[in-house]
Amino acid sequence: MKLKTIIAAWVLYFSMWIPAFAGMTVSFVPESEIAKNAATIQRVESYLTRLHTVVSDFTQTAPDGARASGKFYLQRPGKMRWQYNPPTPVLIVSNGSELVYYDYELQQVSYIPLASSLISFLAQDVIKFSGDIAITSLDITPKQIRIEVTQRDKPTDGKLLLEFSDVPLQLQSMVVTDATGQTTSVALNGAKFGADIDPSLFVFKDPRKMKRR
């Protein structure tokens, strides 16, 4: 049950259903700092824009250290599948317009509009760390790049940190901070980029209906 709560919080964060925490403060990276690192930022934007598919094992770690694992599929723009391993009875599927959260234990389905979430930023055809998205933290070293972003008009709703290895540039993990200040990380393990993915993986097939046949 604890793991389901962790995952539900992850989904709720992305859908912005969690009310903002009054004590949370967010500051944006100064424009001078962004200009200074413009070449690196543009390189990451180009990398993410060119990133068509990802297939990877993942490990999700909650604020209390509890872990869940599974398989992650991404096909840009907008299609995702988070397939959790037992004993976690959860499946998350996005078809490009909405996110479907299915709880096998409760046999319950939740539908979440993808466009209303911060994760929809990664679903855009062209990814830019500007406009509706603001950079809240920027850390660049010879071997790693870390860029944290938030929605410019709703900065206290939460933040998304993207971590990349460099030379070559490759997405390694994502860390979300929800509106209450709690963080959940997802590490990608053995990721394959540019692989072919069966389109049916991004179509939610309701197990309840399949059982009634």
SULZI-V473865 format. One record per helix or strand of 3 or more residues. SS is the DSSP state (h for helix, s for strand). FROM is the first residue (numbers start at 1). TO is the last residue. If there is no record, write none. Layout:
{{SS:FROM:TO} {SS:FROM:TO}}
This chain:
{{h:2:15} {h:31:36} {h:38:50} {s:53:61} {s:67:75} {s:79:84} {s:90:95} {s:98:103} {s:108:113} {h:114:116} {h:118:123} {s:133:140} {s:144:151} {h:152:157} {s:158:165} {s:170:178} {s:183:193} {h:199:202} {h:207:212}}
